Amino acid sequence: MKILVVSNNYPSLEYPTRGVFVYNLIQQFCKLGHEVTVISPKNIMASRRKKVESYGEENCTVYRPKFISASARKIGPLYTYMITNWGQVKAVQRTVRKHNLEFDFVYAHFMMNGIIAVNALKKYNKPVFCAIGESNLLGFTKWYPKDYFKKSSHGIHGYIAVSNKLKDQLVVFGISPDRIYMKPNAVDLTKFYKRNKEEMRQKYNLPTDLKLVAFVGRFMQHKGPLRVLEAVKNLANVGVLFMGSGPQDPEGDSVIFKGSVPSYQIPELLSASDLFVLPTQKEGSCNAIAEALACGLPVVSSDIPEVRDQCTPSFSILVDPLDVEGLEKAIDTILSNEERRIEMSSNALEYSKNFEIGERASSILNFIKGRIEA
């Protein structure tokens, strides 16, 4: 099949970690023999960043049309996001016309991209499918006029939700359950697997005499990088690898590594670590946890429904994400008991087999095919 992907959340040389989970799934569509084109609108106002050499192997044709973002500020009863939305609608339309793109259906990742796709491509009369992985699906609906959102969301032919919580929220929007397929996020086990720890530490010039904690995610308050830093400051011989970027800036003697890295380096840095920690306050279905499990890391994360769906006590300790003292205790409990840590690592590796991305890609495409033929 010819698949057109619409996602403004897709890696680039400037932002190699952005939308890596989208990228990984789309590459699987290609490996299954489908012809995939990606349209990833690029905000012309975004700050320029130094480019990396590669964000990974690319099997799709990718177009990055520019648009002007007006953010999502509230002015009176309205939000400026509709200007942003319309800019991306036009960017998608220009790209399809300019390159005479042919496609059998559209796959959009996140509701906002589904809405963009529906309104940009309605004249082509092709079904639009939308993956829902937002941590707060209800929160951003206020950005749209009510009738516009309702009409656009009901114009989507089918939904892929990463959790039952999100599926239930779609039903609240009036989406029929038979149009929703629930499938948690997954990981490419040919890329994310356990490497030799000593070799990875040597490769990245990391200390060999410390226990290393890994954090992967946006440096934002709800993800909790500063809470991780606070939790380890009193622990002896413990350092942290912070993989990501964002408005918060973790700094201190415990910071061993900090910054964005291309997706292919993440499993190597995870393998150099002893423990994965993510005190997140909200998630859809956490890719970073699935990736950490595939690299054999025990997990300390949040006692919230989304994370409980992914983790078992055999390899994880879940705590209140705002309880720094509880976070410190959980980290110390695992790092100070080598025998337990090794057992949890083994359990994590075994459980990671439940999150194989090739199977996920096939099942999503089977759902789409069934909806098209229905």
N, C-alpha and C positions, 0 to 999 in steps of 0.2 A: 504494500500500500504506500501511497504518497502522503506523508504526514507533515502538516504545517504546525510548528510549535510557536506559540506567542508567549513570551515571558520576559519581563523587564528585570528578572532576577536570574541572571545567567553569567557565568564567569567571563572575564576578559583579562587582557594582559595588565590592565590597570588595577583590576579587582579580582585577583585569581581565586579568592575563596568565596566570592558572592555566588549564591545559588548552586554550590557544588552538588548538592543532592539532586537538583533538577538536571544538571549536566550528566551525572552518572546514570540516571534513568534513561535520558534521551539517547545516550550512547548505546544502551542496551537495545533500544528500538532499532538502531542501525544494525547491530550485531545479529538481530533476528531477521535481517534481510529487507528491512523497509527503507525507503528513501525519505530522508528527513531534512526539512529546511527549518531553520530557527530564525525568527524575527525577534530581536531583543532591543527595543527602543532605548536610546542613550540620551540622558539628560545633558543638553548642551551647556547647562550652567554648573555641572558637577566640577568640583575642584580637580585639577590635573594631578596625577600621581605618577611616580616612576614606574615604568613597565617592567614586568618580569619577562623572562625568555619564553615561558610557556605556562599555560594553566593545565596542560595535559593533552593527550591525543584527541584530535577533533575529527569525528567521522561524519559530521553534518555540514551543510552549507549554512553559514551564519551571516545574517545581515544585521547591522546596528544603526538604523536610521535615527537621526537626531530629532529631539523635540525640546520645547522649553517648558520647564516645570514651574508651576506656581505654588508648589507645596500643598498643604492642606490647612490653611489658616481660615479661621471663622471670621467673616465680615457680615455683621447683622445675622440674619437667619441662614445665610448661605456659607458654603465652604469653597475656597479657591481650588480645591482638588478637581472640580469639574473642568477647569481650564487645562490642568495637567492631563486629565482623562482624554479630553478632546484632542490635545496635542499628540498623544500616543495613538489614538484612533486614526488620525490623519497620517502619522508616520507609517503605520501598518498598511494603510491603503496605498500610499505612494510606493512602498516596497513591492507589494504584490503586482501593481500595474507596471512598474519600471522593469521588473524581471520576468514578467509574464508567468508568475508562479502557478503551477497546477497542484492541486491537493485533493485528497479524498475526504479528509476530515481535519479539524483543528484540535490540537491539544494545548490548552492553556493552563499555566501553573499559577495558582492563587486566584481567588475570586475576582480581584481587580483586573487581572489579565483576561479572565473569562468574559467580563463585561466589555473590555476593550475589543476582544475578538468578535463578539456578537454584533457590536455596533459598527465595526470596521468592515466586516465581511458578509453582511446580510445578503447582499445582492448575488453572492455566489451560491447561495442556497446549499451550503455544506454544513453538516452537523458539527457543533462545537462541544467538546468535552472539557471539563474543568477539574483540575486536582485541587482539593481543599486541604491545606496544611497550616492555616493560620492558627496562632496561639489564641487569638481573640477575634473570632469571626463576626461577632455581633458588634464589636466596637467601631468598626470603620464604616458601617452602613450609613451613618449620619452624614458622611461626606457627599452622598448622592441625594438628589430629589427623590422622594419616596416612590413615585410612579416610575421614574427612570430605572431605579434599582430593581423594582419588582418585575417590570417588563423585561429587563435585560437578563436577570437571573433565571426567569422562566423560559428565556430563549435558549438556554444551555441544554443540550440534548441529554447529557448525563454527567454525573459527578463521581469523582473518586475521592473519598474522605479517608484520612489517615487514622482516625479514631472514631469510636462510637459516640463520643461526646460531640464531635463535629457533625457526624451524621444526624444526631438528634437536633442540632442547631439548624441544619438545612431543612429538616422536617418542620421546624417552627416557622421557617420562611415560606412554607407551603409547598416545598418540593416533595413529590411523591417518593416514598421509600424505594420503589422499584427502579427509580432513576439514579439511585445512589449505590455505589459499590465501596465497601469499607475494606481498605487494605493498608496496613501500617507501612511506614517507610522501611527501606531495606538498604543493604550495603553490597558492594561488589567484592566478594570474597577472594577474587583473583588479585585484587589490589590491596585490600585491607586484610592482612594476616600478620601473625606474630613473626617479627624478625629477631635476630640475635641482639640482645640488649647491649652488650659490650661493643659490638661492631657499630651499632647505630650511635652510641655515645662518642665513639672515636670519630665517626664520619662527621658529626656535627660539633665536635670539640666540646662536648658536655662533660661535666665532672663525673668521675667514677666513684667518688667517696660519699655521695649524697643519695638519699632517697628522692626521687623526682616525681612530682605531681603534675599531671597534664590537665590543662583547661583549653577547650576548643569552643569558640563562639564569639559573638559580638561583645565588645567591651562596653556593656550597658548595665545599668543598675539591676534590671530584672534578671539578667543572666548571672550576676554576682561575682565578677572577677575580683573586686576589692574585698568582698567577704572571704574569698579563698585566701587572699593575701593576709588578711587579718587572722584567719584561722591557723595559718602555719607559722606565724611570726614567733611564737613561743616554743615551737617544736625544733628540737636539735637535729642538725644535719638533714634538713628538708629544703628542697628548692622547688620552684614552680616554672613550668613551661607554659606561657600564655600564647596560644595560637589564635590570632584574630586581630580585630581592630575596632575602634569605636571611640565615643566621647570620653569614657573613663580611661585613666592611664595608670595601670598598676606599676608602682615603683618601689624599690627597696632591696635590701640585701638578699631577700629570698627569691628575687626574680632572676632566673638563670637564662631565660629566653623570652622575647616578646616581639610579636609582629605577625603580619600576614604572610602566609606561605602558600605556594601552589598546592593543589589537592594531592599530587603524587608524593609530596613530602610529609603530609600529615601522618600516614601510617608508619613512616619511619621514625618520626618524633614520638608518636604514641608508643612504639615498640621500645624506645629508649627510656620510657617512663615506668614507674612502679604502680601508679594509681591514677584513675581518672576522677576528677571532681567537678561537678557542675551544680551549684545551688540555685537553679533556675526557679523563677516564680510562676512561669507559664510556658507551655509548649504546645505544639500540635502533636507531632510524633518525632522524638528527638533523634536526628541523624547522628549527632556526635556520640550519643550513648551507644547506638548500634555499631558505630565504627570502633569505639573503644573496646567493646566486647570482642569484636573480630580480631583485635590485636592482643587479646588476652589480658585486658586490664580489669581488675576489680573496680567497682564504681561506688562513689559516695555522691548522692544526689538528693533530690527533693521528694518529700513525702506528699506528692500531689497525684491526682488520678492519672494524668498523662504518663508520668514516669512509672507509676506502679504497674501500668499496663506492659511496660517493657522489662521490668527488673524483678528478680526474685531474691530472697535472702541468701541464696546459695553463693551469690557473687556480689551482693550490694548491701550497703547500709543507707537507708533513706531517712532524712531528717527534715525538720522545719527549715526551709531555705534561708530564713532570716535569723536563725539561731546560730550565731558564730561560735558560741561555746560548744553547742552540740555538733557543729561541723568539725571543730578541732578534735573533739573526742572521737568522732567516727574515723577521721583521717589517722589519728594516732593508733586507734585500735587495730587497723589493718597494717599500717607500716611497722608497728612494733612487734608484730607476730608473723615471722617469716613463714612458718608452717601454714598458718591460716591464709596468708596472702597467696601462697603457691596453690593451695586448694581452690581458692576463689578464682584465681586466674584460669585454672583448668576448667572450672565450671562455666566461666564466662565464654571461653572458646567453644565449648560444647553448645551452649545456648545460642551463640551467634548464628548457628546453622539455621535458626528460625527466621533469619533476616537476609535471605539470599536474593539479590536484586534481579537476577535473570528470571527467577520464578515469578517475582512481582511484576516485571515488565510483561511477561507472557500472559499472566492472568488479567492485567489491566487491558491489554489489547484484545483478549477474548471477550471481556465485558463490553468493550467498545464495538467490536464486531457484532456481538449479539444485539446490542441496542440499534445499530444501523440496520440490521436485517429484520428486526422486529416489525 
